[in-house]
Every structure is written in C-alpha cells, then in structure tokens.
Amino acid sequence: MIPDNLEKMLSISLVVIIAISSLFFLYPHHISLSYTDTDFVDYCVGVATFDDSSRLFPPKRSKLSGLIPWLWSLYFGVLKGLAWGAASCFVGSCLIMYSWGKRYSSQIGWLSLATYLSLSPALATSRMLNFYPEICFLLVFGAYLTSFAFYHRSLW
C-alpha cells in the first residue's frame, strides 16, 4: 500500500509527464501543423501592451486571458510567452481533468485524463499562439470548481 502523500505526488508527476509527452507524441499524430494562429498580430500586441495603459490593448481580445502569456513573456519574450502560456494551460487542464475524475475514483481519474488527451482540439491548445488555451483552461477550471461546489454542498 502506497502512503497517501506519496500517491498524490506520484499521480501529479505522472499527469505532468503524460501531458508533456502528449505535446510531442500525441499532438503530431492528431494535427500535423506546427501551431494554430488566428489574428496573430492582435495576440502579440496584446501581450506586448498588457501592462502599458497608454497603449491600446486589442479591443477584440480578452485582457484576462492574456494574463498568463504576459507573465511568461516577462521572462521569455512575446512569442515564447504565448507558447509557454499555451503549454502551461494545457498541462494545467490535464491536472484538473485528472483530479476531477480522481475525486470519484483513481481509475476514473486516469480515464478522464485519457479521454481528454484523445480529443484533438484539447491537444491543439498546447500549440496555439493565441489566447484560446487560456480561455479553455479557465473554462475547465470553472467547471471543476462548479462540480466541487455541488459535491461539497455542506460547505455552503
């Protein structure tokens, strides 16, 4: 029998390893494009002007969803900020999907992660150089919190 703390650390480590591995092995199988871009300049301008109130943030884009790429861009630049934002949101979504299923059973946790990784649009978010990965991450996180609230009704 594995101690609870060790099981949690192993599970989290495995989910992260599986998610990162899927970026390199599953993604090319589903979608052969190197990245997906739409209105690419808007996203670059959004990241570059995120913290400068004197410059106009692209009006068609959500500023909240640009937060994660902007934080990464502080260390790696605009393009890598978009790339790291997409990859980190994908790994975060994988962790959420696993822990969401794990709430019910260990096997369901792995099954929900496997199901999530079988969806090519979910895998595609790992390479999108726009704000959609962050939006998807926030939606998955919101759904998880809603499920958590209904599961633990005694808290409210």
Secondary structure, 3 states (H helix, E strand, C coil): CCCHHHHHHHHHHHHHHHHHHHHHCHHHHHCCCCCECCCHHHHHHHHHCCCCCCCCCCCCCCCHHHHHHHHHHHHHCHHHHHHHHHHHHHHHHHHHHHHHHHCCCHHHHHHHHHHHHCCHHHHHHHHECCCHHHHHHHHHHHHHHHHHHHHCHHHC
